[in-house]
Amino acid sequence: MKLTEFKKLIREEIQKELAEARIPDNIKSFATRKSSLPLVMKVAKWAEKAGKRIAGGTAIGKNYNTLILDLTYQGGEIRINLETKEIEVNGEEVADYTEFKNAL
């Protein structure tokens, strides 16, 4: 293997590692069952980019269609409506990272 190929492989692995946001396993499995994992991962990436992390969460509502994510211990800062894909941070609806960061 050439050195350039090795460096390229290392860069790709680093990018994959950075692309994976860290969320608790129970949240990840719930989001997978509800077919909402990409949305939850997007929010987790926004949180990590803003210097926070998803510390925990719970599902509420009829058929558990609202996911509440905590950035602090039982903080409930983020609400995701899994039916409509709406995201609220501290009571403000957000659609992108800039709005997410401002709402924090």
NUVO-430538 format. One record per atom (N, C-alpha, C): residue in one letter; x, y, z. Coordinates in steps of 0.05 Angstrom, whole numbers, plus 32768, in hexadecimal, padded with zeros to 4 digits. Layout:
N
AXYZ;...
REM end
This chain:
104
M80117FE98000;M800080008000;M801280198000;K800B802B7FEE;K801B80447FED;K801480568004;L80268068800A;L8022807B801F;L800A808D801A;T800680968001;T7FEF80A77FFB;T7FD580987FFF;E7FD4807F7FF7;E7FBC806F7FFB;E7FB6806B8019;F7FCB80678029;F7FC880648045;F7FBD807D8052;K7FC88094804A;K7FBF80AE8055;K7FA180B3804E;K7F9A80AC8035;K7F7E80AF802C;K7F6C809D803D;L7F7480858042;L7F6480728053;L7F61807D806F;I7F768088807A;I7F7580938095;I7F6180AB8096;R7F6380BD8082;R7F5180D48080;R7F3480CB807F;E7F2E80B7806F;E7F1380AD806C;E7F0980A18086;E7F1980938095;E7F11808880AF;E7F0C809E80C3;I7F1C80B380C3;I7F1880C980D5;I7EFE80D780CE;Q7EF880DB80B5;Q7EDE80E780AD;Q7EC680D780B5;K7EC980BC80B3;K7EB380AB80BC;K7EAE80AE80DA;E7EC480AF80E9;E7EC280B18106;E7EB680CC810E;L7EBD80E18100;L7EB280FB8106;L7E9480FD80FE;A7E8D80EE80E9;A7E7180EF80DF;A7E5E80E180F3;E7E6880CF8103;E7E5780C18116;E7E5380D2812F;A7E3B80DA8134;A7E3480E9814C;A7E2F80D48162;R7E3680DC817B;R7E3280CA8191;R7E1780CF819E;I7E0780BA819F;I7DED80BC81AD;I7DEA80A281BE;P7DDC80A381D4;P7DD8808B81E4;P7DCB807581D5;D7DD3805C81DC;D7DC9804581CD;D7DAB804281CE;N7D9E804981E4;N7D81804681E6;N7D73805A81D3;I7D7E807281CF;I7D73808581BD;I7D78807C81A0;K7D8F8071819B;K7D9680678180;K7D8480508178;S7D7F803D818A;S7D6D80278183;S7D50802F8180;F7D4780428191;F7D2C804C818E;F7D29805B8173;A7D3C806C816C;A7D3A807B8153;A7D3B8067813B;T7D4A8052813D;T7D4B803E8128;T7D2F80318125;R7D238029813B;R7D08801D813A;R7CF4802F812E;K7CF680498133;K7CE3805D8129;K7CEB8068810E;S7D00805D8102;S7D0A806680E8;S7D11808480E7;S7D1C808D80FD;S7D2480A98100;S7D4180AD8107;L7D5180998103;L7D6D809B810B;L7D7C80B180FC;P7D7880B480E2;P7D8680CA80D4;P7D8080E680E0;L7D6880EB80E7;L7D60810480F3;L7D6D8108810F;V7D6C80F3811F;V7D7880F4813A;V7D9780F88137;M7DA380EA8125;M7DC080ED8121;M7DC7810A8118;K7DB681168107;K7DBB813180FE;K7DBA81448116;V7DA781418127;V7DA58152813F;V7DBD814D8151;A7DC581348155;A7DDD812E8165;A7DF6813A815A;K7DF9813A813F;K7E1081478133;K7E0F81658138;W7DF881718136;W7DF5818E813B;W7DFE81948158;A7DF58183816B;A7DFC81878187;A7E1A8185818B;E7E268171817F;E7E43816D8182;E7E5281858175;K7E49818E815F;K7E5581A48152;K7E5481BE8163;A7E3E81C08173;A7E3B81D78185;A7E4981D381A0;G7E5781BC81A3;G7E6681B781BB;G7E5681A981D1;K7E3F819E81CA;K7E2E819081DD;K7E2D817281D5;R7E1F816281E5;R7E1A814681DE;R7DFF813E81E8;I7DF4812981DC;I7DDB811E81E4;I7DE0810D81FD;A7DD681158214;A7DDB8107822D;A7DC680F18232;G7DAF80F48227;G7D9980E1822C;G7D8080EA821E;G7D6A80DD8223;G7D5180E48217;G7D3B80D1821D;T7D2480D88214;T7D0C80C78218;T7CF880CD8202;A7CE680BB81FE;A7CD080BE81EA;A7CB680C281F9;I7CA680D581EF;I7C8C80DB81FC;I7C7680DC81E7;G7C5E80DF81F0;G7C4780E381DE;G7C3A80CA81D4;K7C2580CE81C6;K7C1680B781BA;K7C2880A981A6;N7C2B808F81A9;N7C3C807E8199;N7C5A8087819B;Y7C61809581B0;Y7C7C809E81B4;Y7C8780AD819C;N7C7980C08192;N7C8080CF817A;N7C9180E8817F;T7C9680EE8198;T7CA88105819E;T7CBF80FB81AE;L7CD7810181A4;L7CF080F981B1;L7CFC811281BF;I7D00811081D8;I7D0D812681E8;I7D29811E81ED;L7D3C812F81E5;L7D58812A81E9;L7D64813E81FD;D7D758134820E;D7D8181448223;D7D9E814A821C;L7DA58164821F;L7DC1816C821D;L7DCE816E8238;T7DBD8171824C;T7DC681708268;T7DB6815A8276;Y7DBC8155828F;Y7DAE8140829E;Y7D908147829F;Q7D7F81388292;Q7D62813B8291;Q7D5A81588289;G7D6981638276;G7D64817E826D;G7D4D8181825A;G7D49816E8248;G7D33816F8235;G7D3481868222;E7D4D818E821A;E7D5081A68209;E7D4681A281EC;I7D47818981E2;I7D40818481C6;I7D27817381C5;R7D14817B81B4;R7CFC816B81AE;R7CFB81668190;I7CF8814C8189;I7CF58145816D;I7CDA8137816A;N7CC981428159;N7CB081358152;N7CB68122813B;L7CB481088141;L7CBC80F4812D;L7CA980F18116;E7C9080FB8119;E7C7D80FA8103;E7C82811080EF;T7C85812980F9;T7C87814080E8;T7CA4814880E3;K7CB7813B80F1;K7CD4814180EF;K7CDB815D80F8;E7CCA81698109;E7CD081848114;E7CE38181812C;I7CF68194812D;I7D0A81948143;I7D0781AE8152;E7D0581AC816D;E7D0481C4817E;E7D1B81C28191;V7D2881D98195;V7D3D81DB81A9;V7D3681F281BC;N7D3381EB81D5;N7D2B81FF81E9;N7D12820E81E1;G7CFF820181D5;G7CE5820C81CD;G7CE5821B81B2;E7CFC821C81A5;E7CFD8229818B;E7D0082148175;E7CF082178160;E7CF282048149;E7D0B820A8139;V7D1A81F68132;V7D3381F98123;V7D3381E7810A;A7D4181F080F5;A7D4281E180DD;A7D5F81DB80D4;D7D7281EA80DF;D7D8E81E680D7;D7DA081EB80EF;Y7DBA81E780EA;Y7DCE81E98100;Y7DCE8206810B;T7DCD821A80FA;T7DCE82368104;T7DB7823C8117;E7D9F82348110;E7D8882388121;E7D8B8228813B;F7D96820F8138;F7D9B81FE814F;F7DAD820C8163;K7DC482158159;K7DD88223816A;K7DCC823C8177;N7DBD824B8168;N7DB182638174;N7D9C825D8189;A7D8E82478186;A7D7A823F819A;A7D86823481B4;L7D9F822A81B1;L7DAC822081C9;L7DB3823881DB;
REM end
